[in-house]
Amino acid sequence: MTDNTKTGYDVIIVGAGPAGLCAAMYAGRGMLKAVTIERGAPGGELLNTDLIEDYIGFESVKGWELAQKMAEHAKTFGAEIVTDTVEKVRKADDGWFDVATARGKTYRAPAVILTAGGTPVKLGVPGEKEYAGKGVSYCAVCDGAFFKGEVLAVVGGGDAAVEEADYLTRYATKVYIVHRRDQLRASRILQERAFANPKIEMIWNKQVVEIKGTDRGIHHLELADTATGERSSLLVGGVFIFIGFKPNTDLVEGHPKHDAGGYFITDERMMTSIPGLFAAGDVRSQLTRQITTAVGDATTAAIAVEKYLVIDPGEEAGLIAHKLQAERVTPVGVWLTHAHIDHVLGVPRLKADTGAPIHLHPADRMLYDHVPEQALAFGMRAEPLPAPDRELVHGEMLRVGGLAFRVRHAPGHSPGSVVFEGEGVAFGGDVLFQGSIGRTDLPGGDVDTLLKSIERELLTLPDSTIVYSGHGPETTVGRERRANPFLTGAYRLG
């Protein structure tokens, strides 16, 4: 792993428009460590919109102002926003996602929320590329002021086209809306506003077939009648194109399910057909695409990015795998308290199904590598286990979503036995049971070492700490301190 690889995140959010900022805010509220990667300023298409009049709670608000408020709100919950361009999102062999950026960074996390929006659809006619930035524009708010006193054309018939045409009348002397049909697709209120504006004139049943100009910029548009094919010219000083946009779903490597337009199909949790990959906002297949729907998608996705963990998968691997598949989730890891056969038999199945990284203390590596021999000793058969992905270190903190667990090395039952201590809980494997302790007659076991481990790593915890053992019912530290016959003497010796 190089310095350019960034890890430690629960979720990576691609894009910082309304959906991305909302997802970042909810991730922070949920105590998830998230990073949001945005190629420009936070706000997305809000920054290209003059007035927002359909976002509940704001009768009328500037696009840049709403973007600023959203970014500030997300940051109050610890949102980390990085300026960079995402080039590829790929699910790696270990089940985690690699998000590669233009600056050579690779961000890794078990989940990704894609809120990357889209890019404007081009007309694809001669002159469009040649005059891009010289009279051809896809953003009225960005470029409108450069055309003061000009005659302009807006191509399109949806909400964006009509709304931007109305906006451009504050600079232009006249604005033509060129539409290939005989009626607009825009909402009724926007249509009425356009029809009432004396600076706007409709040109029906026409499509642009060429954009012509000189070294100084655009001179006119060549139009063709959509019914007769008859050609005509329209003198303009600039043209603004709003005929739709293409979702930025091609960032994802692989083949998630999508509709005919390339928009990702998700379930009710906003998860795509790739487990762990969520989509929100303008990249998702849905009836309408508004700020309100974008933040709704993002809210659901961020809440759905829960973290799942498997500890000591023994013979129940099939049941665990079925549960994970039913929930359509991928565990962030498989943590092993030790390497005795009854705690690791399910590792091959879960590793093959999910790719989740295996965590094991190195002192138990020999036991782990000899699981087939362990099985023979009990008259069983077992396949070799996949190599562990990560070594557990005493005292380190492991995170699962908003939860944190400290690794406590507690040898005695086996050389590499560990306890995972969380807030008010401890997953102790076979170190301590209700009324008993782990056996010490297996290779690497030692009763004195085990008792000292329990005294040092468990009896120092609050009495209310719930201990979940590898076998039998749960218990508490206080109960075992007072009543466990194996510990009363050990505790007095301390």
Buried (B, 14 or more C-beta within 10 A) or exposed (E): EEEEEBEEBBBBBBBBBBBBBBBBBBBBBBBBBBBBBBBEBBBBBBBBBBBBEBBEEBEEBBBBBBBBBBBEBBBEBBBBBBEBEBEEBBBEEBBBBBBBBEEEBBBBBBBBBBBBBBEBBBBEBEBBEEBBEBBBBBBBBEBBEEBEEBBBBBBBBBBBBBBBBBBBBEBBEBBBBBBBEEEBEBBEEBBEBBEEBEBBBBBBBBBBBBBBBEEEBBBBBBBBBBEEEEEEEBEBBBBBBBBEBBBBBEBBBEEBEBEEEBBBBBEEBBBBBBBBBBBBBBBBBBEEBBBEBBBBBBBBBBBBBBBBBBBBBBEBBEEBBEEBEEEEBBBBBBBBBBBBBBBBBBBBBBBEBBBBBBBBBEBBBBBBBBBBEBBEEEEBEBEEBBEBBEEBEEEEEBBBBBEEBBBBBBBBBBBBBBBBBBEEBBBBBBBBBBBBBBBBEBEBBBBEBBBBBBBEBBBEBEEEBBBBBBEEEEBBBBBBBEEBEBBEEBBEEE
